[in-house]
């Protein structure tokens, strides 16, 4: 059976990313061969390559129990494996959030985080740094029984006391619905595991796909990390409904609060009406069945506030069966290809655009710096050639006069270097001030202070006040950072202008940098906090502690993550600001030294004038060739950035 368009485009996207990495590697190798590389440039190139290599495509599946969510994952991504990768049966099969990915450094295995870790303040992201906290079950990828047995673990539960369940935030004795979940012996059933990671060498996972299979809707609300981190940052979220149940109130609430809400991006959010095969009635004609499906789609669209075209009616089970058996007619009837087309048309292009924009910005700056160095060398050589050609037919006194003039230029530039060193000192002071505003240590102290205030708070308004102060301080820090960045840019612009006037260095404006991206991320988190807080205004003490220990810890982790990215990006910007100036100063210093050496050798008759002119003309020709090579590399990288071949052959079968 032909590959699905989604699998095909994803593989093509992966090939595009690899081709882009190859062009960056070619550029890096060329810099080394031409002796144009240095430690700072090489570090930036290495970071760029690592970002491309570690690039992931995250797709999350959200649904109430028994909506066919795991079956849909099997049908869309793993049908070509010939069997169900994830367990799928009637009832609840996914008890904890389950992440499917591939890490070649680890064996094929299932990693499980015990539910007892919910009693601590640490998030699942933090626990990923401590592998000893996880239970690991290895399985054989060529043994289906081994895999099926391992994957059953994500469905296991155990009985605990109500007090223990409360400690995990999974039971509230004052909630009538929770009270119904008490067993006859007074215990409560809870999942054995808080989180699961399946490391599996499937071709799509090997290419960077990461799939998040969430538990039922109730569990989404009890694990804030899902609502504050994983779902908002997924490149696509599929919200699965069932044709045999319609849209329930809990589904509407989750859709509005966590998936379609204004706090997060809207692209890649799709609703799926599964199990339409339940409407296939042999006693009805095809038009009647079609009318019934359209009616279900229209009703679902109205309840979710979507256009009917945004609801995708499918049968995941029939789609999987059709793919496994090579039944094209059944696959068409399942309508699974329509969903796959919508995913491929929206998911891959939007992800590619994100990578394009971030990569092109970095490449433009690096290529510009290389061009600046070569232009400076070419300009210096042209000046030397003009000087030497002007000495033709001149006597010894004229040569000596020219040598003295170059000495004066060199001495003047040495004085300019003192100003440059002073600039470096001021630049370091300004940089330290900037990082004090974005400092991770100060942020973590602030997180600790806010956490303590919330724990000590007696009333709801005190919790709100602590959180409001937290976000107000974050805003102030970001705004002050923006001001500091502008001051650094103005200082560097003035220095570029000064060196251009005094020494003829190429005038260049320092690149701009905005903190808007990080301010927007913090604003999203603040909106998330306010929305969450408004839903728990009447919370009792236990609920207050749950908010403090679970919701705030996850939110704080997200804030720290935003700051870590901001620190990394600011550090790269600072390098981009100072690097061209350093390169030009270094090149100008070398050129003055070479000019003086050339005239000295001619004055002392160790070189003939014509030999020296010929040597410099040869070097000049070499630099012009380097500029041509650089332009070719630029075109190759832009070509690699520009297009992904939708019809490119797959190197691996999915």
C-alpha positions as CSV (number, residue, x, y, z in Angstrom):
1,X,0.0,0.0,0.0
2,X,1.2,3.5,-0.8
3,X,2.7,5.5,2.0
4,X,0.3,8.0,3.6
5,X,0.9,11.6,2.7
6,X,1.6,12.5,6.3
7,X,4.4,9.8,6.6
8,X,5.7,10.8,3.2
9,X,5.9,14.5,4.0
10,X,7.4,13.9,7.4
11,X,10.1,11.8,5.9
12,X,10.7,14.5,3.2
13,X,10.9,17.1,6.0
14,X,13.5,15.0,7.8
15,X,15.5,14.8,4.6
16,X,15.3,18.6,4.2
17,X,16.6,19.0,7.7
18,X,19.5,16.6,7.0
19,X,20.3,18.5,3.8
20,X,20.4,21.8,5.6
21,X,22.7,20.3,8.2
22,X,25.0,19.1,5.4
23,X,25.2,22.6,3.9
24,X,26.1,24.1,7.4
25,X,28.8,21.4,7.7
26,X,30.1,22.3,4.3
27,X,30.3,26.0,5.3
28,X,32.1,25.0,8.6
29,X,34.6,22.9,6.7
30,X,35.2,25.7,4.2
31,X,35.9,28.2,7.0
32,X,38.5,25.8,8.4
33,X,40.2,25.3,5.1
34,X,40.3,29.0,4.4
35,X,41.5,29.8,8.0
36,X,38.5,32.0,8.6
37,X,37.1,30.1,11.5
38,X,37.7,30.9,15.2
39,X,36.5,29.4,18.5
40,X,33.5,31.8,18.8
41,X,32.2,31.2,15.3
42,X,32.8,27.4,15.6
43,X,30.8,27.3,18.8
44,X,27.9,29.1,17.2
45,X,28.0,26.7,14.2
46,X,28.1,23.7,16.6
47,X,25.0,25.0,18.5
48,X,23.2,25.5,15.2
49,X,23.9,21.9,14.2
50,X,22.8,20.5,17.5
51,X,19.5,22.4,17.3
52,X,18.9,21.0,13.9
53,X,19.9,17.5,14.9
54,X,17.7,17.5,18.0
55,X,14.7,19.1,16.3
56,X,11.5,17.3,17.3
57,X,7.9,17.3,15.9
58,X,5.5,16.9,18.8
59,X,1.9,15.6,18.3
60,X,-0.5,15.2,21.2
61,X,-3.6,13.1,21.3
62,X,-6.3,14.1,23.8
63,X,-9.6,12.3,24.4
64,X,-12.0,11.0,27.0
65,X,-11.8,7.2,27.7
66,X,-13.0,4.8,25.0
67,X,-12.8,7.3,22.2
68,X,-10.3,5.2,20.2
69,X,-7.3,7.5,20.8
70,X,-4.7,4.8,21.0
71,X,-6.2,3.1,17.9
72,X,-5.9,6.4,16.0
73,X,-2.2,6.6,16.9
74,X,-1.7,3.1,15.6
75,X,-3.6,3.8,12.4
76,X,-1.9,7.2,11.5
77,X,1.7,6.4,12.5
78,X,2.2,2.7,13.0
79,X,0.0,0.8,10.6
80,X,3.0,-0.2,8.4
81,X,4.4,-2.1,11.4
82,X,1.7,-4.6,10.8
83,X,0.2,-4.7,14.3
84,X,-1.0,-2.5,17.1
85,X,1.9,-0.8,18.8
86,X,-0.2,0.7,21.6
87,X,-2.7,-1.5,23.4
88,X,-6.2,-0.6,22.3
89,X,-9.4,-2.2,23.7
90,X,-12.7,-1.2,25.1
91,X,-12.5,0.9,28.3
92,X,-9.5,2.7,29.7
93,X,-6.2,1.6,28.3
94,X,-4.0,4.7,28.9
95,X,-3.8,5.4,32.6
96,X,-0.9,7.9,32.5
97,X,0.6,10.3,30.0
98,X,2.6,8.2,27.6
99,X,5.4,9.6,25.4
100,X,6.6,7.7,22.3
101,X,10.0,8.7,21.0
102,X,13.4,7.3,20.0
103,X,16.7,7.9,21.7
104,X,19.5,5.9,20.1
105,X,21.5,6.1,23.3
106,X,19.0,3.9,25.1
107,X,17.7,0.4,24.5
108,X,14.2,-0.3,23.3
109,X,12.3,0.0,26.6
110,X,9.4,1.4,28.6
111,X,10.4,3.9,31.3
112,X,7.8,4.4,34.1
113,X,7.7,7.1,36.8
114,X,6.0,5.8,40.0
115,X,2.8,7.6,41.0
116,X,4.3,8.2,44.4
117,X,6.4,11.0,42.9
118,X,3.2,13.2,42.8
119,X,3.6,13.6,46.5
120,X,6.7,15.7,45.8
121,X,6.9,19.2,44.4
122,X,9.1,18.1,41.4
123,X,7.6,18.0,37.9
124,X,8.0,15.1,35.5
125,X,10.4,17.2,33.4
126,X,12.7,17.5,36.4
127,X,12.4,13.8,37.1
128,X,13.7,13.1,33.6
129,X,17.1,14.2,34.8
130,X,17.1,11.4,37.4
131,X,16.9,8.0,35.6
132,X,17.3,6.1,38.8
133,X,13.7,7.3,39.8
134,X,12.2,5.4,36.9
135,X,11.4,1.7,36.5
136,X,12.7,0.4,33.2
137,X,11.2,-2.5,31.3
138,X,13.2,-3.6,28.2
139,X,11.5,-5.3,25.3
140,X,12.5,-7.0,22.0
141,X,11.3,-5.1,18.9
142,X,11.2,-8.3,16.9
143,X,9.0,-10.0,19.5
144,X,5.4,-8.8,19.5
145,X,4.5,-10.7,22.7
146,X,7.4,-8.9,24.5
147,X,6.2,-5.5,23.3
148,X,2.5,-6.1,24.1
149,X,3.4,-7.4,27.6
150,X,5.5,-4.4,28.3
151,X,3.0,-1.8,27.0
152,X,0.3,-3.3,29.2
153,X,2.0,-1.6,32.2
154,X,0.7,1.8,31.2
155,X,-2.8,0.5,32.0
156,X,-2.1,-0.9,35.5
157,X,-3.7,0.5,38.6
158,X,-3.5,-0.2,42.4
159,X,-5.6,0.4,45.4
160,X,-4.6,3.0,48.0
161,X,-6.2,4.7,51.0
162,X,-8.2,7.9,50.4
163,X,-5.6,9.8,52.3
164,X,-2.8,8.6,50.1
165,X,-4.8,9.4,46.9
166,X,-5.4,12.9,48.3
167,X,-1.7,13.3,48.8
168,X,-1.2,12.6,45.1
169,X,-4.0,15.1,44.2
170,X,-6.1,12.3,42.7
171,X,-9.0,12.2,45.2
172,X,-11.2,14.7,47.0
173,X,-13.5,13.3,49.6
174,X,-15.7,16.4,49.3
175,X,-16.3,15.9,45.6
176,X,-19.4,13.8,45.0
177,X,-18.0,12.3,41.8
178,X,-14.8,11.2,43.6
179,X,-16.8,9.7,46.4
180,X,-18.4,7.3,43.9
181,X,-15.0,5.9,43.1
182,X,-14.5,4.5,46.6
183,X,-14.2,0.7,46.6
184,X,-16.2,-1.5,48.8
185,X,-13.2,-1.8,51.2
186,X,-12.8,1.9,51.4
187,X,-9.8,2.2,49.1
188,X,-9.3,4.2,45.9
189,X,-7.9,2.9,42.6
190,X,-5.1,5.1,41.2
191,X,-2.7,4.6,38.3
192,X,0.5,2.8,39.2
193,X,2.5,5.3,37.1
194,X,2.6,9.0,36.8
195,X,4.3,9.1,33.4
196,X,5.6,6.7,30.8
197,X,8.2,7.0,28.0
198,X,8.3,4.4,25.3
199,X,11.7,4.3,23.5
200,X,11.1,2.6,20.2
201,X,13.2,2.5,17.0
202,X,10.4,3.2,14.6
203,X,11.5,5.1,11.4
204,X,9.2,8.1,12.1
205,X,10.3,8.3,15.7
206,X,13.9,8.0,14.5
207,X,13.4,11.0,12.3
208,X,12.3,13.2,15.3
209,X,8.6,12.5,15.7
210,X,7.4,12.6,19.4
211,X,3.9,11.3,20.2
212,X,2.1,12.2,23.4
213,X,-0.8,9.9,24.3
214,X,-2.7,11.5,27.2
215,X,-5.0,9.7,29.7
216,X,-8.7,10.7,30.1
217,X,-9.8,14.3,30.4
218,X,-10.0,14.2,34.2
219,X,-6.3,13.3,34.4
220,X,-5.4,16.3,32.3
221,X,-6.6,18.6,35.0
222,X,-4.7,16.7,37.7
223,X,-1.3,17.0,36.0
224,X,-0.6,20.7,35.4
225,X,2.4,19.9,33.3
226,X,0.1,18.7,30.6
227,X,-1.9,21.9,30.5
228,X,1.0,24.3,31.0
229,X,3.8,22.7,29.0
230,X,3.1,19.7,26.8
231,X,-0.2,20.5,25.2
232,X,0.5,24.2,24.6
233,X,3.9,23.4,23.0
234,X,2.8,20.5,20.9
235,X,3.0,21.3,17.2
236,X,-0.4,19.5,16.7
237,X,-3.1,18.5,19.1
238,X,-5.8,16.0,18.0
239,X,-8.9,16.2,20.1
240,X,-10.8,12.9,19.6
241,X,-14.6,12.6,20.0
242,X,-16.7,9.5,19.3
243,X,-19.7,9.4,16.9
244,X,-21.5,7.0,19.2
245,X,-21.5,9.3,22.2
246,X,-21.5,12.8,20.8
247,X,-19.8,15.7,22.5
248,X,-20.1,15.6,26.3
249,X,-19.9,18.5,28.7
250,X,-16.5,17.5,30.0
251,X,-15.2,17.4,26.5
252,X,-16.5,20.9,25.8
253,X,-14.9,22.2,29.0
254,X,-11.5,20.7,28.2
255,X,-11.6,21.9,24.6
256,X,-12.3,25.4,25.7
257,X,-10.0,25.6,28.6
258,X,-6.9,23.7,27.5
259,X,-6.9,23.4,23.7
260,X,-8.8,26.2,21.9
261,X,-8.3,28.8,24.6
262,X,-6.9,32.2,23.6
263,X,-3.8,31.7,25.8
264,X,-2.1,29.4,23.3
265,X,-1.4,29.2,19.6
266,X,-4.3,28.0,17.4
267,X,-2.5,26.3,14.5
268,X,-2.4,22.5,14.5
269,X,-5.5,22.1,16.7
270,X,-7.9,19.6,15.1
271,X,-11.0,17.8,16.2
272,X,-11.6,14.2,15.2
273,X,-15.0,12.5,15.2
274,X,-14.0,8.8,15.5
275,X,-16.0,5.6,15.3
276,X,-18.2,6.6,12.3
277,X,-18.2,2.9,11.4
278,X,-20.8,2.6,14.2
279,X,-23.1,4.5,11.9
280,X,-22.6,2.1,9.0
281,X,-26.0,0.4,9.0
282,X,-26.6,-2.2,6.3
283,X,-30.3,-1.5,6.5
284,X,-29.7,2.2,5.4
285,X,-28.6,3.4,2.0
286,X,-25.3,5.2,1.6
287,X,-26.9,8.7,1.4
288,X,-28.7,8.2,4.7
289,X,-25.5,7.2,6.4
290,X,-23.7,10.2,4.9
291,X,-26.5,12.5,6.1
292,X,-26.2,11.1,9.6
293,X,-22.4,11.7,9.6
294,X,-22.9,15.3,8.4
295,X,-25.4,15.8,11.2
296,X,-23.0,14.5,13.8
297,X,-20.2,16.7,12.4
298,X,-22.4,19.8,12.4
299,X,-23.6,19.2,16.0
300,X,-20.0,18.7,17.2
301,X,-18.8,21.8,15.3
302,X,-21.5,24.0,16.9
303,X,-20.8,22.7,20.4
304,X,-17.0,23.3,20.0
305,X,-17.4,26.6,18.3
306,X,-15.7,25.4,15.0
307,X,-16.5,25.3,11.3
308,X,-17.8,22.0,10.1
309,X,-14.7,21.7,7.9
310,X,-12.5,21.6,11.1
311,X,-14.2,18.4,12.2
312,X,-12.8,15.2,10.7
313,X,-15.1,12.2,10.8
314,X,-13.1,8.9,10.6
315,X,-12.9,5.3,11.6
316,X,-9.5,4.7,13.1
317,X,-10.2,1.0,13.6
318,X,-11.3,0.4,10.0
319,X,-8.4,2.7,8.7
320,X,-5.9,0.6,10.6
321,X,-7.4,-2.7,9.3
322,X,-7.4,-1.3,5.8
323,X,-3.8,-0.3,5.9
324,X,-2.7,-3.7,7.4
325,X,-4.7,-5.7,4.8
326,X,-4.0,-3.3,1.9
327,X,-7.7,-2.6,1.4
328,X,-7.9,0.7,-0.6
329,X,-11.7,0.8,-0.7
330,X,-12.0,0.3,3.1
331,X,-9.3,2.9,3.7
332,X,-11.2,5.4,1.6
333,X,-14.4,4.7,3.4
334,X,-12.7,5.1,6.8
335,X,-11.8,8.7,5.7
336,X,-8.5,8.4,7.5
337,X,-6.6,9.9,4.5
338,X,-8.5,13.1,4.8
339,X,-7.3,13.6,8.4
340,X,-3.7,12.7,7.4
341,X,-3.9,15.3,4.6
342,X,-5.0,18.0,7.0
343,X,-2.2,17.1,9.3
344,X,0.4,17.1,6.6
345,X,-0.9,20.3,5.0
346,X,-0.7,22.2,8.3
347,X,1.7,20.5,10.6
348,X,4.8,20.0,8.4
349,X,4.8,23.5,6.8
350,X,4.3,25.3,10.1
351,X,7.1,23.3,11.7
352,X,9.4,23.9,8.8
353,X,8.7,27.7,8.9
354,X,9.8,27.8,12.6
355,X,13.1,26.0,11.8
356,X,13.6,28.1,8.7
357,X,13.3,31.4,10.5
358,X,15.5,30.6,13.4
359,X,18.2,29.0,11.1
360,X,18.2,31.7,8.5
361,X,18.7,34.5,11.1
362,X,21.8,32.7,12.4
363,X,23.2,31.8,9.0
364,X,22.7,35.4,7.7
365,X,24.8,36.7,10.6
366,X,27.6,34.1,10.2
367,X,27.8,34.6,6.5
368,X,27.8,38.4,7.0
369,X,30.7,38.1,9.4
370,X,32.7,36.0,6.9
371,X,32.0,38.4,4.1
372,X,33.0,41.3,6.4
373,X,36.4,39.7,7.1
374,X,37.1,39.0,3.4
375,X,36.0,42.5,2.3
376,X,38.3,43.9,4.9
377,X,41.2,41.8,3.7
378,X,40.5,42.8,0.1
379,X,40.3,46.4,1.0
380,X,43.6,46.2,2.9
381,X,45.4,44.5,0.0
382,X,44.0,47.0,-2.5
383,X,45.5,49.8,-0.4
384,X,48.8,48.0,-0.2
385,X,48.9,47.5,-4.0
386,X,48.1,51.1,-4.6
387,X,50.9,52.2,-2.3
388,X,53.5,49.8,-3.9
389,X,52.5,50.7,-7.4
390,X,52.9,54.3,-6.5
391,X,56.5,53.6,-5.5
392,X,57.4,52.6,-9.1
393,X,60.2,54.9,-10.3
394,X,60.5,56.6,-7.0
395,X,63.8,57.1,-5.1
396,X,64.8,55.8,-1.7
397,X,63.7,58.9,0.1
398,X,60.1,58.4,-1.1
399,X,60.1,54.8,0.0
400,X,61.4,55.9,3.4
401,X,58.7,58.6,3.6
402,X,56.0,56.0,2.8
403,X,57.4,53.6,5.5
404,X,57.2,56.4,8.1
405,X,53.7,57.2,7.1
406,X,52.6,53.6,7.6
407,X,54.4,53.6,11.0
408,X,52.3,56.6,12.0
409,X,49.1,54.9,10.9
410,X,50.1,51.8,12.9
411,X,50.8,53.9,16.0
412,X,47.5,55.7,15.6
413,X,45.7,52.4,15.4
414,X,47.5,51.2,18.5
415,X,46.0,54.1,20.3
416,X,42.7,53.2,18.9
417,X,43.2,49.7,20.3
418,X,43.3,51.3,23.7
419,X,39.9,52.7,23.1
420,X,38.7,49.3,21.9
421,X,40.0,47.7,25.1
422,X,38.2,50.4,27.1
423,X,35.1,49.5,25.0
424,X,35.5,45.9,25.9
425,X,35.6,46.7,29.5
426,X,32.4,48.8,29.3
427,X,30.8,46.1,27.2
428,X,31.6,43.5,29.9
429,X,30.1,45.8,32.6
430,X,26.9,46.3,30.5
431,X,26.7,42.5,29.8
432,X,27.0,41.7,33.5
433,X,24.2,44.2,34.2
434,X,22.1,42.5,31.6
435,X,22.6,39.0,32.9
436,X,21.9,40.2,36.5
437,X,18.4,41.1,35.2
438,X,18.0,37.8,33.5
439,X,20.1,35.8,36.1
440,X,18.9,32.3,36.8
441,X,20.0,32.4,40.4
442,X,18.0,35.4,41.2
443,X,15.0,33.9,39.4
444,X,15.2,30.7,41.4
445,X,15.4,32.7,44.6
446,X,12.3,34.6,43.5
447,X,10.5,31.3,42.8
448,X,11.4,30.0,46.3
449,X,10.1,33.2,47.9
450,X,6.8,33.1,46.0
451,X,6.3,29.4,46.8
452,X,6.8,30.2,50.6
453,X,4.4,33.1,50.5
454,X,1.7,30.9,48.8
455,X,2.2,28.0,51.3
456,X,2.0,30.5,54.2
457,X,-1.1,32.2,52.8
458,X,-4.2,32.0,54.9
459,X,-6.7,33.4,52.3
460,X,-7.2,33.1,48.6
461,X,-6.4,36.7,48.1
462,X,-2.9,36.2,49.6
463,X,-2.1,33.5,47.1
464,X,-3.3,35.7,44.3
465,X,-1.2,38.6,45.6
466,X,1.9,36.4,45.8
467,X,1.4,35.3,42.2
468,X,0.7,38.8,41.0
469,X,3.9,40.1,42.6
470,X,5.8,37.2,40.9
471,X,4.6,38.1,37.4
472,X,5.0,41.9,38.0
473,X,8.6,41.3,38.9
474,X,9.1,39.2,35.9
475,X,7.7,41.9,33.7
476,X,9.9,44.5,35.3
477,X,13.0,42.4,34.7
478,X,12.1,41.8,31.1
479,X,11.5,45.5,30.4
480,X,14.7,46.5,32.2
481,X,16.6,43.9,30.1
482,X,15.1,45.5,26.9
483,X,16.4,48.9,28.0
484,X,19.8,47.5,28.8
485,X,20.0,45.8,25.4
486,X,19.2,49.0,23.6
487,X,21.9,50.8,25.5
488,X,24.5,48.1,24.4
489,X,23.3,48.4,20.8
490,X,23.7,52.3,20.9
491,X,27.2,52.0,22.4
492,X,28.3,49.5,19.7
493,X,26.8,51.6,16.9
494,X,28.7,54.6,18.1
495,X,31.9,52.6,18.3
496,X,31.5,51.2,14.8
497,X,31.0,54.8,13.6
498,X,34.1,56.0,15.4
499,X,36.3,53.3,14.0
500,X,34.9,53.9,10.5
501,X,35.8,57.6,10.7
502,X,39.2,57.2,12.4
503,X,40.6,54.1,10.7
504,X,38.4,53.4,7.7
505,X,36.9,50.2,9.1
506,X,33.7,49.1,7.4
507,X,30.7,50.8,8.9
508,X,28.2,48.3,10.3
509,X,25.1,48.6,12.5
510,X,25.0,46.2,15.4
511,X,22.2,43.6,15.0
512,X,18.9,44.4,16.9
513,X,17.5,42.1,19.5
514,X,14.0,42.1,21.1
515,X,12.7,40.6,24.3
516,X,9.1,40.6,22.9
517,X,9.2,36.8,22.3
518,X,9.9,36.0,25.9
519,X,7.5,38.7,27.2
520,X,4.8,37.0,25.2
521,X,5.6,33.6,26.6
522,X,5.4,35.0,30.2
523,X,2.1,36.7,29.3
524,X,0.7,33.4,28.2
525,X,1.8,31.8,31.5
526,X,0.2,34.6,33.4
527,X,-3.1,34.2,31.6
528,X,-2.9,30.4,32.3
529,X,-2.4,31.1,36.0
530,X,-5.4,33.6,36.1
531,X,-7.7,31.2,34.2
532,X,-6.7,28.3,36.5
533,X,-7.0,30.5,39.6
534,X,-10.5,31.7,38.6
535,X,-11.7,28.1,38.4
536,X,-10.6,27.4,42.0
537,X,-11.7,30.5,43.8
538,X,-13.7,28.5,46.4
539,X,-11.0,25.9,47.0
540,X,-10.6,24.3,50.5
541,X,-7.2,24.0,52.2
542,X,-6.3,20.7,50.4
543,X,-7.1,22.3,47.0
544,X,-5.0,25.3,47.9
545,X,-2.0,23.1,48.7
546,X,-2.6,21.2,45.4
547,X,-2.5,24.5,43.5
548,X,0.7,25.5,45.4
549,X,2.6,22.3,45.0
550,X,1.5,21.1,41.6
551,X,0.3,24.0,39.5
552,X,2.9,26.6,40.7
553,X,5.8,24.1,40.4
554,X,4.9,23.4,36.8
555,X,4.4,27.1,36.1
556,X,7.7,28.0,37.7
557,X,9.5,25.3,35.7
558,X,8.0,26.9,32.5
559,X,9.2,30.4,33.6
560,X,12.7,29.1,34.3
561,X,12.7,27.4,30.8
562,X,11.7,30.7,29.2
563,X,14.6,32.5,31.0
564,X,17.1,29.8,30.1
565,X,16.2,30.2,26.4
566,X,16.4,34.0,26.8
567,X,19.8,33.7,28.4
568,X,21.1,31.5,25.6
569,X,19.7,33.8,22.9
570,X,21.0,37.0,24.5
571,X,24.4,35.4,24.9
572,X,24.4,34.5,21.2
573,X,23.3,38.1,20.3
574,X,26.1,39.6,22.4
575,X,28.6,37.4,20.5
576,X,27.1,38.6,17.2
577,X,27.4,42.2,18.3
578,X,31.0,42.2,19.3
579,X,32.4,39.6,16.9
580,X,32.4,41.8,13.7
581,X,34.2,44.6,15.6
582,X,36.8,42.1,16.9
583,X,37.3,40.6,13.5
584,X,37.7,44.0,11.8
585,X,40.2,45.2,14.5
586,X,42.2,42.0,14.2
587,X,42.3,42.2,10.4
588,X,43.2,45.9,10.3
589,X,46.0,45.3,12.8
590,X,47.4,42.5,10.6
591,X,47.1,44.5,7.5
592,X,49.0,47.4,8.9
593,X,51.7,45.0,10.0
594,X,51.9,43.5,6.5
595,X,52.0,46.9,4.8
596,X,54.9,48.0,7.0
597,X,56.8,44.7,6.4
598,X,56.3,45.0,2.7
599,X,57.7,48.5,2.5
600,X,60.6,47.6,4.8
601,X,61.6,44.7,2.7
602,X,61.6,46.9,-0.4
603,X,63.5,49.7,1.4
604,X,66.2,47.2,2.5
605,X,66.2,45.6,-1.0
606,X,65.4,42.1,0.3
607,X,62.4,42.1,-2.1
608,X,62.1,43.7,-5.5
609,X,59.1,46.0,-5.9
610,X,57.6,44.0,-8.8
611,X,58.0,40.7,-7.0
612,X,56.1,42.0,-4.1
613,X,53.4,43.5,-6.3
614,X,53.0,40.2,-8.1
615,X,52.7,38.3,-4.7
616,X,50.0,40.7,-3.5
617,X,48.1,40.5,-6.7
618,X,48.1,36.7,-6.4
619,X,46.8,37.0,-2.8
620,X,44.1,39.5,-4.0
621,X,43.0,37.0,-6.6
622,X,42.7,34.3,-4.0
623,X,40.5,36.5,-1.8
624,X,38.2,37.3,-4.7
625,X,37.9,33.5,-5.2
626,X,37.1,33.1,-1.5
627,X,34.3,35.7,-1.9
628,X,33.0,33.9,-4.9
629,X,33.1,30.6,-2.9
630,X,31.3,32.2,0.0
631,X,28.6,33.5,-2.4
632,X,28.1,30.0,-3.7
633,X,27.8,28.6,-0.2
634,X,25.3,31.3,0.6
635,X,23.2,30.3,-2.4
636,X,23.4,26.6,-1.5
637,X,22.3,27.3,2.1
638,X,19.4,29.5,0.9
639,X,18.4,26.8,-1.5
640,X,18.5,24.2,1.3
641,X,16.4,26.5,3.5
642,X,13.9,27.3,0.8
643,X,12.2,24.1,-0.2
644,X,11.2,20.6,0.9
645,X,10.5,18.1,-1.9
646,X,7.0,16.8,-1.3
647,X,7.6,14.1,-3.9
648,X,11.1,13.2,-2.6
649,X,11.8,9.4,-2.4
650,X,11.8,8.0,1.1
651,X,15.1,6.7,2.4
652,X,13.3,4.6,5.0
653,X,10.0,2.8,5.0
654,X,7.7,3.9,7.7
